[in-house]
Amino acid sequence: MSVEDDLREPLLERLSSSPEPEATSPSKKRKRGAEEPATKKTAKKARSKKTKAVEEDELDTELGINSAFSHMDNQLLADYIAQRTKKYESDLSSIELEDKYIPANAITDTTSWNNPRTLDNLPGFLEKFAGNSTKLWSASKKNGAPHTIVVTAAGLRAADIARVVRKFQTKDATVAKLFAKHIKIKDSIKFLKSTRTGIAVGTPTRLKDLLEDGALQVDRLERIVVDASHIDQKKRGILEMKETQVPLTVWLGQKEFRERYGAQTGGIQLLFY
């Protein structure tokens, strides 16, 4: 099921359900009642086939993207993330789920971006939503304090993203690669503590570890970009895998960020690409 259709299940059921049966005699009603389980099974199968077809339309394996995210506004994104959390952390109480909920007003609506959310289009996306895009080429004089952090599912993808956003790198504003694959955490700590960083690209768990260490500073952070549209060979994105969705929501839900999402002064943009 696609992300948008998952949120609009009742509507889909109405569209896919069988026509109202004609009036029947009592004897026919008994006969129809006996066949009801099979009828329900058939209707359910039809709905499943329809939603699967919609999902396949949205998953572009050639471009490696789930295009559903391109037309999800901030409320749909908030609801979808909450649904994934409830699915992957079913042991949480309703209160615990509420504590992990990221409200719609914390998320920037990016549906005005009309280009495919491919890797090569990411720099243009950042320029559109950065406000003063010239700041993308800058960095704080404070080491390890990026203005932009891009969060993605895996090390290889993080390396690819770091490559394309390197267009914003200058001698005084470095792009930091912060992920576990082939990079030891002690090396990342050393790099951040000694380097002025404009944009950082990393995976949720490594980013959290570096923040807890103090090497990654977020007091100058202006935006977090979640690499949501990208899908792997199994057609899964960062929000569709428990091993990445759970640490991502932990990362996004930290107190340092929650207090600043959408704030007028010193705020953080939360963007889903």
Secondary structure, 3 states (H helix, E strand, C coil): CCHHHHHCHHHHHHHHCCCCCCCCCHHHHHHHHHHHHHHHHHHHHHHHHHHHHHHHHHEECCCCEEHHHHHCCHHHHHHHHHHHHHHHCCCCCHHHHHHHCCCHHHCCCCCCCCCCCCHHHHHHHHHHHCCCHHHHHCCCCCCCCCCEEEECCCHHHHHHHHHHHHHHCECCEEEEEECCCCCCHHHHHHHHHHCCEEEEEECHHHHHHHHHHCCCCCCCCCEEEECCCECCCCCCCCCCCHHHHHHHHHHHCCHHHHCCECCCCCCEEEEEC
